[in-house]
Amino acid sequence: MQTLITILKKWKVMNYKAAKDKFISVLNERLPKTLYYHGAHHAIHVKNYVEYLCNKESLPEYETTLIKTAALAHDLGFIVSYTDNEKFACIEIKKMLPQFNYSEVEVSLICKMIMATKMPQKPECRLSEILCDADLFYLGTSAYKRQSQQLRKEMSEHGLEFTDTEWIKLQINFLEGHEYFTKTASEELTDIKNRVLTKLKSLLEGNS
């Protein structure tokens, strides 16, 4: 991977700013309004978390730009389908990114990152690990309750209804199976995530 990245740097011609503006415009205009969690705001949040993690993990600018591009593009597939959205996102960016001077290999790397965010997350390189952690950054923050409520409302709009007890169990199972991949996210977010998990288990006992 490092050798490939080094080679690609020689042809650094990506127009990231134009790609970013295009993706945000498309997300705002074409995503269903029922995406209370996976809206354009989510892509922007993930991009911001990518910047934070890349800085803390001392990633060079070129790699950071690739991951930021993946962050902004990773939910484009929701325009087409609520399921298998990662696959459809890759189809979309293969059409869009060449317009902004992204090479075929760069597009392939970005698709690899996006596919790694499919649940359960399976990152196979450092760039994918950063994107996966940024995508679920909120699990270890004070925003967890609000964003989980947005996700439940969104899933309900798409035919996935849960009772309060079912929703608590779903969250517990997800949090217990989740792990952060980067050193930064693991050190900074795991404690709050575990506290959320403890509170959910307490709520489940109260509902039993």
Stockholm file with secondary structure:
# STOCKHOLM 1.0

chainA/1-208         MQTLITILKKWKVMNYKAAKDKFISVLNERLPKTLYYHGAHHAIHVKNYVEYLCNKESLPEYETTLIKTAALAHDLGFIVSYTDNEKFACIEIKKMLPQFNYSEVEVSLICKMIMATKMPQKPECRLSEILCDADLFYLGTSAYKRQSQQLRKEMSEHGLEFTDTEWIKLQINFLEGHEYFTKTASEELTDIKNRVLTKLKSLLEGNS
#=GR chainA/1-208 SS CHHHHHHHHTTCCCCHHHHHHHHHHHHHHHSCTTCSSSSHHHHHHHHHHHHHHHHHTTCCHHHHHHHHHHHHHTTGGGGTCSSSHHHHHHHHHHHHGGGGTCCHHHHHHHHHHHHHTSSSCCCCSHHHHHHHHHHTGGGGSTTHHHHHHHHHHHHHHTTCCCCHHHHHHHHHHHHHHCCCCSHHHHHHHHHHHHHHHHHHHHHHHHHC
#=GC SS_cons         CHHHHHHHHTTCCCCHHHHHHHHHHHHHHHSCTTCSSSSHHHHHHHHHHHHHHHHHTTCCHHHHHHHHHHHHHTTGGGGTCSSSHHHHHHHHHHHHGGGGTCCHHHHHHHHHHHHHTSSSCCCCSHHHHHHHHHHTGGGGSTTHHHHHHHHHHHHHHTTCCCCHHHHHHHHHHHHHHCCCCSHHHHHHHHHHHHHHHHHHHHHHHHHC
//
